[in-house]
Amino acid sequence: MNLGFQELLLIFLVVLLLFGAKKLPELARGMGQAMREFRKAANEVENTVDEIKNPPEESKKEN
């Protein structure tokens, strides 16, 4: 789904009308934090799946 400039502008104007100019920075900050947390959780899940699929090799026992 690709949004063009006009669609993004319309969405921005609707958000501006709903929340007002003073709330926009707070909303943007909150969305940024949520996206960071989501990416962090997704990376953790991906790392866990990789570890399950490819367990680290045990050190070879010396004879």
N, CA, C and O atoms as a Tripos MOL2 file, in Angstrom:
@<TRIPOS>MOLECULE
protein
  252   251    63     0     0
PROTEIN
NO_CHARGES

@<TRIPOS>ATOM
      1 N           0.8430   -1.1700    0.0000 N.3       1 MET1
      2 CA          0.0000    0.0000    0.0000 C.3       1 MET1
      3 C           0.8890    1.2340    0.0000 C.2       1 MET1
      4 O           1.5700    1.5080    0.9880 O.2       1 MET1
      5 N           0.8890    1.9560   -1.0600 N.am      2 ASN2
      6 CA          1.6840    3.1660   -1.1730 C.3       2 ASN2
      7 C           0.7780    4.3840   -1.0420 C.2       2 ASN2
      8 O          -0.2310    4.5120   -1.7350 O.2       2 ASN2
      9 N           1.1660    5.2660   -0.1400 N.am      3 LEU3
     10 CA          0.4090    6.5070    0.0260 C.3       3 LEU3
     11 C           1.1290    7.6180   -0.7200 C.2       3 LEU3
     12 O           2.3390    7.7930   -0.5780 O.2       3 LEU3
     13 N           0.3860    8.3530   -1.5030 N.am      4 GLY4
     14 CA          0.9500    9.4900   -2.2170 C.3       4 GLY4
     15 C           0.9760   10.7290   -1.3390 C.2       4 GLY4
     16 O           0.5300   10.7080   -0.1920 O.2       4 GLY4
     17 N           1.5000   11.7980   -1.8930 N.am      5 PHE5
     18 CA          1.6120   13.0510   -1.1600 C.3       5 PHE5
     19 C           0.2440   13.5760   -0.7500 C.2       5 PHE5
     20 O           0.0670   14.0380    0.3770 O.2       5 PHE5
     21 N          -0.7240   13.5080   -1.6620 N.am      6 GLN6
     22 CA         -2.0510   14.0330   -1.3630 C.3       6 GLN6
     23 C          -2.7120   13.2630   -0.2210 C.2       6 GLN6
     24 O          -3.3500   13.8630    0.6440 O.2       6 GLN6
     25 N          -2.5630   11.9520   -0.2160 N.am      7 GLU7
     26 CA         -3.1570   11.1560    0.8540 C.3       7 GLU7
     27 C          -2.5170   11.4780    2.2040 C.2       7 GLU7
     28 O          -3.2040   11.6200    3.2150 O.2       7 GLU7
     29 N          -1.1770   11.5920    2.2000 N.am      8 LEU8
     30 CA         -0.4770   11.9260    3.4460 C.3       8 LEU8
     31 C          -0.8760   13.3120    3.9470 C.2       8 LEU8
     32 O          -1.0540   13.5110    5.1490 O.2       8 LEU8
     33 N          -1.0150   14.2580    3.0430 N.am      9 LEU9
     34 CA         -1.4320   15.6070    3.4160 C.3       9 LEU9
     35 C          -2.8310   15.5940    4.0100 C.2       9 LEU9
     36 O          -3.0860   16.2650    5.0100 O.2       9 LEU9
     37 N          -3.7320   14.8440    3.4110 N.am     10 LEU10
     38 CA         -5.0970   14.7400    3.9240 C.3      10 LEU10
     39 C          -5.1030   14.1140    5.3230 C.2      10 LEU10
     40 O          -5.8010   14.5970    6.2160 O.2      10 LEU10
     41 N          -4.3380   13.0560    5.5120 N.am     11 ILE11
     42 CA         -4.2490   12.4190    6.8340 C.3      11 ILE11
     43 C          -3.6980   13.4030    7.8570 C.2      11 ILE11
     44 O          -4.2120   13.4890    8.9720 O.2      11 ILE11
     45 N          -2.6580   14.1450    7.4900 N.am     12 PHE12
     46 CA         -2.0590   15.1210    8.3960 C.3      12 PHE12
     47 C          -3.0750   16.1970    8.7830 C.2      12 PHE12
     48 O          -3.1670   16.5790    9.9500 O.2      12 PHE12
     49 N          -3.8290   16.6790    7.8110 N.am     13 LEU13
     50 CA         -4.8200   17.7150    8.1040 C.3      13 LEU13
     51 C          -5.9330   17.1990    9.0160 C.2      13 LEU13
     52 O          -6.3860   17.9180    9.9070 O.2      13 LEU13
     53 N          -6.3690   15.9750    8.8010 N.am     14 VAL14
     54 CA         -7.4050   15.3960    9.6620 C.3      14 VAL14
     55 C          -6.8780   15.2570   11.0870 C.2      14 VAL14
     56 O          -7.5770   15.5860   12.0450 O.2      14 VAL14
     57 N          -5.6470   14.7710   11.2280 N.am     15 VAL15
     58 CA         -5.0510   14.6320   12.5690 C.3      15 VAL15
     59 C          -4.9050   16.0010   13.2150 C.2      15 VAL15
     60 O          -5.1760   16.1590   14.4050 O.2      15 VAL15
     61 N          -4.4810   16.9850   12.4410 N.am     16 LEU16
     62 CA         -4.3330   18.3460   12.9550 C.3      16 LEU16
     63 C          -5.6700   18.8950   13.4460 C.2      16 LEU16
     64 O          -5.7310   19.5280   14.5000 O.2      16 LEU16
     65 N          -6.7300   18.6580   12.6940 N.am     17 LEU17
     66 CA         -8.0530   19.1260   13.1070 C.3      17 LEU17
     67 C          -8.5550   18.3910   14.3490 C.2      17 LEU17
     68 O          -9.1770   18.9980   15.2210 O.2      17 LEU17
     69 N          -8.2880   17.0930   14.4300 N.am     18 LEU18
     70 CA         -8.7780   16.3080   15.5670 C.3      18 LEU18
     71 C          -8.0510   16.6310   16.8670 C.2      18 LEU18
     72 O          -8.6770   16.7570   17.9190 O.2      18 LEU18
     73 N          -6.7250   16.7650   16.7900 N.am     19 PHE19
     74 CA         -5.9370   16.8860   18.0200 C.3      19 PHE19
     75 C          -5.3920   18.2840   18.2800 C.2      19 PHE19
     76 O          -5.0610   18.5990   19.4230 O.2      19 PHE19
     77 N          -5.2880   19.1180   17.2780 N.am     20 GLY20
     78 CA         -4.7590   20.4600   17.4670 C.3      20 GLY20
     79 C          -3.2420   20.4820   17.3440 C.2      20 GLY20
     80 O          -2.5760   19.4550   17.4690 O.2      20 GLY20
     81 N          -2.7160   21.6710   17.0960 N.am     21 ALA21
     82 CA         -1.2820   21.8210   16.8390 C.3      21 ALA21
     83 C          -0.4360   21.5520   18.0810 C.2      21 ALA21
     84 O           0.7050   21.1080   17.9570 O.2      21 ALA21
     85 N          -0.9670   21.8090   19.2620 N.am     22 LYS22
     86 CA         -0.1760   21.6250   20.4790 C.3      22 LYS22
     87 C           0.0330   20.1610   20.8320 C.2      22 LYS22
     88 O           1.0160   19.8150   21.4860 O.2      22 LYS22
     89 N          -0.8750   19.3040   20.4070 N.am     23 LYS23
     90 CA         -0.7790   17.8780   20.7250 C.3      23 LYS23
     91 C           0.0630   17.0950   19.7190 C.2      23 LYS23
     92 O           0.5110   15.9900   20.0270 O.2      23 LYS23
     93 N           0.2870   17.6410   18.5250 N.am     24 LEU24
     94 CA          0.9980   16.8940   17.4880 C.3      24 LEU24
     95 C           2.4010   16.4430   17.8980 C.2      24 LEU24
     96 O           2.7360   15.2820   17.6670 O.2      24 LEU24
     97 N           3.2420   17.3010   18.4970 N.am     25 PRO25
     98 CA          4.5700   16.8160   18.8970 C.3      25 PRO25
     99 C           4.5020   15.6740   19.9150 C.2      25 PRO25
    100 O           5.2940   14.7320   19.8610 O.2      25 PRO25
    101 N           3.5560   15.7720   20.8300 N.am     26 GLU26
    102 CA          3.3920   14.7110   21.8310 C.3      26 GLU26
    103 C           2.9620   13.4020   21.1670 C.2      26 GLU26
    104 O           3.4630   12.3310   21.5090 O.2      26 GLU26
    105 N           2.0370   13.4950   20.2220 N.am     27 LEU27
    106 CA          1.5820   12.3070   19.5020 C.3      27 LEU27
    107 C           2.7120   11.6950   18.6800 C.2      27 LEU27
    108 O           2.8750   10.4750   18.6530 O.2      27 LEU27
    109 N           3.4810   12.5310   18.0180 N.am     28 ALA28
    110 CA          4.5980   12.0380   17.2060 C.3      28 ALA28
    111 C           5.6390   11.3510   18.0820 C.2      28 ALA28
    112 O           6.1730   10.3040   17.7170 O.2      28 ALA28
    113 N           5.9230   11.9410   19.2310 N.am     29 ARG29
    114 CA          6.8810   11.3340   20.1620 C.3      29 ARG29
    115 C           6.4000    9.9610   20.6210 C.2      29 ARG29
    116 O           7.1630    8.9960   20.6570 O.2      29 ARG29
    117 N           5.1310    9.8990   20.9660 N.am     30 GLY30
    118 CA          4.5500    8.6240   21.4010 C.3      30 GLY30
    119 C           4.5810    7.5680   20.3090 C.2      30 GLY30
    120 O           4.8650    6.4010   20.5780 O.2      30 GLY30
    121 N           4.2890    7.9720   19.0740 N.am     31 MET31
    122 CA          4.3380    7.0280   17.9660 C.3      31 MET31
    123 C           5.7600    6.5520   17.7080 C.2      31 MET31
    124 O           5.9790    5.3800   17.4020 O.2      31 MET31
    125 N           6.7240    7.4530   17.8320 N.am     32 GLY32
    126 CA          8.1300    7.0760   17.6510 C.3      32 GLY32
    127 C           8.5700    6.0670   18.7000 C.2      32 GLY32
    128 O           9.2540    5.0920   18.3880 O.2      32 GLY32
    129 N           8.1780    6.3040   19.9370 N.am     33 GLN33
    130 CA          8.5230    5.3600   21.0020 C.3      33 GLN33
    131 C           7.8550    4.0110   20.7670 C.2      33 GLN33
    132 O           8.4730    2.9680   20.9840 O.2      33 GLN33
    133 N           6.6250    4.0200   20.3360 N.am     34 ALA34
    134 CA          5.9190    2.7640   20.0700 C.3      34 ALA34
    135 C           6.5910    1.9970   18.9340 C.2      34 ALA34
    136 O           6.7230    0.7750   19.0040 O.2      34 ALA34
    137 N           7.0100    2.6980   17.9000 N.am     35 MET35
    138 CA          7.6770    2.0350   16.7760 C.3      35 MET35
    139 C           9.0160    1.4540   17.2080 C.2      35 MET35
    140 O           9.3810    0.3570   16.7850 O.2      35 MET35
    141 N           9.7580    2.1840   18.0530 N.am     36 ARG36
    142 CA         11.0340    1.6570   18.5560 C.3      36 ARG36
    143 C          10.8170    0.3980   19.3680 C.2      36 ARG36
    144 O          11.5500   -0.5790   19.2080 O.2      36 ARG36
    145 N           9.8180    0.4070   20.2400 N.am     37 GLU37
    146 CA          9.5180   -0.7710   21.0530 C.3      37 GLU37
    147 C           9.1000   -1.9520   20.1840 C.2      37 GLU37
    148 O           9.5000   -3.0880   20.4390 O.2      37 GLU37
    149 N           8.2940   -1.6820   19.1560 N.am     38 PHE38
    150 CA          7.8640   -2.7430   18.2610 C.3      38 PHE38
    151 C           9.0550   -3.3510   17.5320 C.2      38 PHE38
    152 O           9.1720   -4.5740   17.4460 O.2      38 PHE38
    153 N           9.9420   -2.5070   17.0070 N.am     39 ARG39
    154 CA         11.1330   -3.0110   16.3050 C.3      39 ARG39
    155 C          12.0270   -3.8050   17.2480 C.2      39 ARG39
    156 O          12.5740   -4.8410   16.8710 O.2      39 ARG39
    157 N          12.1710   -3.3180   18.4710 N.am     40 LYS40
    158 CA         12.9950   -4.0150   19.4570 C.3      40 LYS40
    159 C          12.4180   -5.4030   19.7390 C.2      40 LYS40
    160 O          13.1570   -6.3870   19.7680 O.2      40 LYS40
    161 N          11.1130   -5.4830   19.9450 N.am     41 ALA41
    162 CA         10.4580   -6.7660   20.2080 C.3      41 ALA41
    163 C          10.5680   -7.6790   18.9940 C.2      41 ALA41
    164 O          10.8080   -8.8760   19.1470 O.2      41 ALA41
    165 N          10.3980   -7.1400   17.8000 N.am     42 ALA42
    166 CA         10.5030   -7.9520   16.5840 C.3      42 ALA42
    167 C          11.9150   -8.5010   16.4260 C.2      42 ALA42
    168 O          12.0880   -9.6580   16.0440 O.2      42 ALA42
    169 N          12.9230   -7.6860   16.7170 N.am     43 ASN43
    170 CA         14.3150   -8.1510   16.6340 C.3      43 ASN43
    171 C          14.5980   -9.2340   17.6650 C.2      43 ASN43
    172 O          15.3090  -10.1950   17.3720 O.2      43 ASN43
    173 N          14.0540   -9.0910   18.8600 N.am     44 GLU44
    174 CA         14.2480  -10.1050   19.8880 C.3      44 GLU44
    175 C          13.6160  -11.4340   19.4760 C.2      44 GLU44
    176 O          14.2040  -12.4960   19.6830 O.2      44 GLU44
    177 N          12.4270  -11.3740   18.8980 N.am     45 VAL45
    178 CA         11.7680  -12.5960   18.4330 C.3      45 VAL45
    179 C          12.5840  -13.2250   17.3070 C.2      45 VAL45
    180 O          12.7810  -14.4400   17.2810 O.2      45 VAL45
    181 N          13.0540  -12.4020   16.3850 N.am     46 GLU46
    182 CA         13.8530  -12.9130   15.2710 C.3      46 GLU46
    183 C          15.1370  -13.5640   15.7790 C.2      46 GLU46
    184 O          15.5240  -14.6270   15.2940 O.2      46 GLU46
    185 N          15.7950  -12.9430   16.7440 N.am     47 ASN47
    186 CA         17.0190  -13.5220   17.3040 C.3      47 ASN47
    187 C          16.7320  -14.8380   18.0070 C.2      47 ASN47
    188 O          17.5120  -15.7830   17.8970 O.2      47 ASN47
    189 N          15.6280  -14.9090   18.7240 N.am     48 THR48
    190 CA         15.2580  -16.1430   19.4140 C.3      48 THR48
    191 C          14.9880  -17.2600   18.4130 C.2      48 THR48
    192 O          15.4190  -18.3960   18.6150 O.2      48 THR48
    193 N          14.2800  -16.9430   17.3440 N.am     49 VAL49
    194 CA         13.9980  -17.9500   16.3130 C.3      49 VAL49
    195 C          15.2960  -18.4120   15.6600 C.2      49 VAL49
    196 O          15.4700  -19.6040   15.4080 O.2      49 VAL49
    197 N          16.2080  -17.4830   15.3820 N.am     50 ASP50
    198 CA         17.5010  -17.8500   14.7970 C.3      50 ASP50
    199 C          18.2850  -18.7600   15.7310 C.2      50 ASP50
    200 O          18.9170  -19.7130   15.2750 O.2      50 ASP50
    201 N          18.2550  -18.4820   17.0300 N.am     51 GLU51
    202 CA         18.9670  -19.3230   17.9860 C.3      51 GLU51
    203 C          18.3650  -20.7150   18.0520 C.2      51 GLU51
    204 O          19.0920  -21.6970   18.2050 O.2      51 GLU51
    205 N          17.0520  -20.8110   17.9390 N.am     52 ILE52
    206 CA         16.3990  -22.1220   17.9680 C.3      52 ILE52
    207 C          16.7450  -22.9100   16.7040 C.2      52 ILE52
    208 O          17.0110  -24.1100   16.7730 O.2      52 ILE52
    209 N          16.7410  -22.2440   15.5620 N.am     53 LYS53
    210 CA         17.0540  -22.9200   14.3060 C.3      53 LYS53
    211 C          18.5290  -23.2930   14.2060 C.2      53 LYS53
    212 O          18.8690  -24.3620   13.7000 O.2      53 LYS53
    213 N          19.3930  -22.4250   14.6830 N.am     54 ASN54
    214 CA         20.8430  -22.6230   14.5880 C.3      54 ASN54
    215 C          21.4700  -22.4800   15.9740 C.2      54 ASN54
    216 O          22.0250  -21.4300   16.2970 O.2      54 ASN54
    217 N          21.3840  -23.5370   16.8010 N.am     55 PRO55
    218 CA         21.9550  -23.4080   18.1450 C.3      55 PRO55
    219 C          23.4710  -23.2290   18.0710 C.2      55 PRO55
    220 O          24.1160  -23.7520   17.1620 O.2      55 PRO55
    221 N          24.0350  -22.4970   19.0180 N.am     56 PRO56
    222 CA         25.4890  -22.3010   19.0090 C.3      56 PRO56
    223 C          26.1910  -23.6480   19.2080 C.2      56 PRO56
    224 O          25.7290  -24.5020   19.9650 O.2      56 PRO56
    225 N          27.3080  -23.8120   18.5160 N.am     57 GLU57
    226 CA         28.0500  -25.0670   18.6350 C.3      57 GLU57
    227 C          28.6780  -25.1710   20.0100 C.2      57 GLU57
    228 O          29.2120  -24.2010   20.5470 O.2      57 GLU57
    229 N          28.6030  -26.3680   20.5680 N.am     58 GLU58
    230 CA         29.2330  -26.5910   21.8640 C.3      58 GLU58
    231 C          30.7350  -26.6850   21.6450 C.2      58 GLU58
    232 O          31.2000  -27.1340   20.5980 O.2      58 GLU58
    233 N          31.4700  -26.2610   22.6350 N.am     59 SER59
    234 CA         32.9270  -26.3520   22.5140 C.3      59 SER59
    235 C          33.3370  -27.8170   22.4440 C.2      59 SER59
    236 O          32.8030  -28.6630   23.1610 O.2      59 SER59
    237 N          34.2820  -28.0930   21.5770 N.am     60 LYS60
    238 CA         34.7210  -29.4790   21.3910 C.3      60 LYS60
    239 C          35.4910  -29.9470   22.6090 C.2      60 LYS60
    240 O          36.3080  -29.2130   23.1650 O.2      60 LYS60
    241 N          35.2240  -31.1690   23.0150 N.am     61 LYS61
    242 CA         35.9080  -31.7290   24.1730 C.3      61 LYS61
    243 C          37.3010  -32.1930   23.7420 C.2      61 LYS61
    244 O          37.4640  -32.8500   22.7140 O.2      61 LYS61
    245 N          38.2820  -31.8410   24.5390 N.am     62 GLU62
    246 CA         39.6450  -32.2720   24.2470 C.3      62 GLU62
    247 C          39.8750  -33.6500   24.8240 C.2      62 GLU62
    248 O          39.4790  -33.9200   25.9570 O.2      62 GLU62
    249 N          40.5150  -34.5350   24.0570 N.am     63 ASN63
    250 CA         40.8120  -35.9000   24.5290 C.3      63 ASN63
    251 C          42.1860  -35.9850   25.0740 C.2      63 ASN63
    252 O          42.6100  -37.0530   25.5160 O.2      63 ASN63
@<TRIPOS>BOND
     1     1     2 1
     2     2     3 1
     3     3     4 2
     4     3     5 am
     5     5     6 1
     6     6     7 1
     7     7     8 2
     8     7     9 am
     9     9    10 1
    10    10    11 1
    11    11    12 2
    12    11    13 am
    13    13    14 1
    14    14    15 1
    15    15    16 2
    16    15    17 am
    17    17    18 1
    18    18    19 1
    19    19    20 2
    20    19    21 am
    21    21    22 1
    22    22    23 1
    23    23    24 2
    24    23    25 am
    25    25    26 1
    26    26    27 1
    27    27    28 2
    28    27    29 am
    29    29    30 1
    30    30    31 1
    31    31    32 2
    32    31    33 am
    33    33    34 1
    34    34    35 1
    35    35    36 2
    36    35    37 am
    37    37    38 1
    38    38    39 1
    39    39    40 2
    40    39    41 am
    41    41    42 1
    42    42    43 1
    43    43    44 2
    44    43    45 am
    45    45    46 1
    46    46    47 1
    47    47    48 2
    48    47    49 am
    49    49    50 1
    50    50    51 1
    51    51    52 2
    52    51    53 am
    53    53    54 1
    54    54    55 1
    55    55    56 2
    56    55    57 am
    57    57    58 1
    58    58    59 1
    59    59    60 2
    60    59    61 am
    61    61    62 1
    62    62    63 1
    63    63    64 2
    64    63    65 am
    65    65    66 1
    66    66    67 1
    67    67    68 2
    68    67    69 am
    69    69    70 1
    70    70    71 1
    71    71    72 2
    72    71    73 am
    73    73    74 1
    74    74    75 1
    75    75    76 2
    76    75    77 am
    77    77    78 1
    78    78    79 1
    79    79    80 2
    80    79    81 am
    81    81    82 1
    82    82    83 1
    83    83    84 2
    84    83    85 am
    85    85    86 1
    86    86    87 1
    87    87    88 2
    88    87    89 am
    89    89    90 1
    90    90    91 1
    91    91    92 2
    92    91    93 am
    93    93    94 1
    94    94    95 1
    95    95    96 2
    96    95    97 am
    97    97    98 1
    98    98    99 1
    99    99   100 2
   100    99   101 am
   101   101   102 1
   102   102   103 1
   103   103   104 2
   104   103   105 am
   105   105   106 1
   106   106   107 1
   107   107   108 2
   108   107   109 am
   109   109   110 1
   110   110   111 1
   111   111   112 2
   112   111   113 am
   113   113   114 1
   114   114   115 1
   115   115   116 2
   116   115   117 am
   117   117   118 1
   118   118   119 1
   119   119   120 2
   120   119   121 am
   121   121   122 1
   122   122   123 1
   123   123   124 2
   124   123   125 am
   125   125   126 1
   126   126   127 1
   127   127   128 2
   128   127   129 am
   129   129   130 1
   130   130   131 1
   131   131   132 2
   132   131   133 am
   133   133   134 1
   134   134   135 1
   135   135   136 2
   136   135   137 am
   137   137   138 1
   138   138   139 1
   139   139   140 2
   140   139   141 am
   141   141   142 1
   142   142   143 1
   143   143   144 2
   144   143   145 am
   145   145   146 1
   146   146   147 1
   147   147   148 2
   148   147   149 am
   149   149   150 1
   150   150   151 1
   151   151   152 2
   152   151   153 am
   153   153   154 1
   154   154   155 1
   155   155   156 2
   156   155   157 am
   157   157   158 1
   158   158   159 1
   159   159   160 2
   160   159   161 am
   161   161   162 1
   162   162   163 1
   163   163   164 2
   164   163   165 am
   165   165   166 1
   166   166   167 1
   167   167   168 2
   168   167   169 am
   169   169   170 1
   170   170   171 1
   171   171   172 2
   172   171   173 am
   173   173   174 1
   174   174   175 1
   175   175   176 2
   176   175   177 am
   177   177   178 1
   178   178   179 1
   179   179   180 2
   180   179   181 am
   181   181   182 1
   182   182   183 1
   183   183   184 2
   184   183   185 am
   185   185   186 1
   186   186   187 1
   187   187   188 2
   188   187   189 am
   189   189   190 1
   190   190   191 1
   191   191   192 2
   192   191   193 am
   193   193   194 1
   194   194   195 1
   195   195   196 2
   196   195   197 am
   197   197   198 1
   198   198   199 1
   199   199   200 2
   200   199   201 am
   201   201   202 1
   202   202   203 1
   203   203   204 2
   204   203   205 am
   205   205   206 1
   206   206   207 1
   207   207   208 2
   208   207   209 am
   209   209   210 1
   210   210   211 1
   211   211   212 2
   212   211   213 am
   213   213   214 1
   214   214   215 1
   215   215   216 2
   216   215   217 am
   217   217   218 1
   218   218   219 1
   219   219   220 2
   220   219   221 am
   221   221   222 1
   222   222   223 1
   223   223   224 2
   224   223   225 am
   225   225   226 1
   226   226   227 1
   227   227   228 2
   228   227   229 am
   229   229   230 1
   230   230   231 1
   231   231   232 2
   232   231   233 am
   233   233   234 1
   234   234   235 1
   235   235   236 2
   236   235   237 am
   237   237   238 1
   238   238   239 1
   239   239   240 2
   240   239   241 am
   241   241   242 1
   242   242   243 1
   243   243   244 2
   244   243   245 am
   245   245   246 1
   246   246   247 1
   247   247   248 2
   248   247   249 am
   249   249   250 1
   250   250   251 1
   251   251   252 2
@<TRIPOS>SUBSTRUCTURE
     1 MET1         2 RESIDUE 1 A MET
     2 ASN2         6 RESIDUE 1 A ASN
     3 LEU3        10 RESIDUE 1 A LEU
     4 GLY4        14 RESIDUE 1 A GLY
     5 PHE5        18 RESIDUE 1 A PHE
     6 GLN6        22 RESIDUE 1 A GLN
     7 GLU7        26 RESIDUE 1 A GLU
     8 LEU8        30 RESIDUE 1 A LEU
     9 LEU9        34 RESIDUE 1 A LEU
    10 LEU10       38 RESIDUE 1 A LEU
    11 ILE11       42 RESIDUE 1 A ILE
    12 PHE12       46 RESIDUE 1 A PHE
    13 LEU13       50 RESIDUE 1 A LEU
    14 VAL14       54 RESIDUE 1 A VAL
    15 VAL15       58 RESIDUE 1 A VAL
    16 LEU16       62 RESIDUE 1 A LEU
    17 LEU17       66 RESIDUE 1 A LEU
    18 LEU18       70 RESIDUE 1 A LEU
    19 PHE19       74 RESIDUE 1 A PHE
    20 GLY20       78 RESIDUE 1 A GLY
    21 ALA21       82 RESIDUE 1 A ALA
    22 LYS22       86 RESIDUE 1 A LYS
    23 LYS23       90 RESIDUE 1 A LYS
    24 LEU24       94 RESIDUE 1 A LEU
    25 PRO25       98 RESIDUE 1 A PRO
    26 GLU26      102 RESIDUE 1 A GLU
    27 LEU27      106 RESIDUE 1 A LEU
    28 ALA28      110 RESIDUE 1 A ALA
    29 ARG29      114 RESIDUE 1 A ARG
    30 GLY30      118 RESIDUE 1 A GLY
    31 MET31      122 RESIDUE 1 A MET
    32 GLY32      126 RESIDUE 1 A GLY
    33 GLN33      130 RESIDUE 1 A GLN
    34 ALA34      134 RESIDUE 1 A ALA
    35 MET35      138 RESIDUE 1 A MET
    36 ARG36      142 RESIDUE 1 A ARG
    37 GLU37      146 RESIDUE 1 A GLU
    38 PHE38      150 RESIDUE 1 A PHE
    39 ARG39      154 RESIDUE 1 A ARG
    40 LYS40      158 RESIDUE 1 A LYS
    41 ALA41      162 RESIDUE 1 A ALA
    42 ALA42      166 RESIDUE 1 A ALA
    43 ASN43      170 RESIDUE 1 A ASN
    44 GLU44      174 RESIDUE 1 A GLU
    45 VAL45      178 RESIDUE 1 A VAL
    46 GLU46      182 RESIDUE 1 A GLU
    47 ASN47      186 RESIDUE 1 A ASN
    48 THR48      190 RESIDUE 1 A THR
    49 VAL49      194 RESIDUE 1 A VAL
    50 ASP50      198 RESIDUE 1 A ASP
    51 GLU51      202 RESIDUE 1 A GLU
    52 ILE52      206 RESIDUE 1 A ILE
    53 LYS53      210 RESIDUE 1 A LYS
    54 ASN54      214 RESIDUE 1 A ASN
    55 PRO55      218 RESIDUE 1 A PRO
    56 PRO56      222 RESIDUE 1 A PRO
    57 GLU57      226 RESIDUE 1 A GLU
    58 GLU58      230 RESIDUE 1 A GLU
    59 SER59      234 RESIDUE 1 A SER
    60 LYS60      238 RESIDUE 1 A LYS
    61 LYS61      242 RESIDUE 1 A LYS
    62 GLU62      246 RESIDUE 1 A GLU
    63 ASN63      250 RESIDUE 1 A ASN
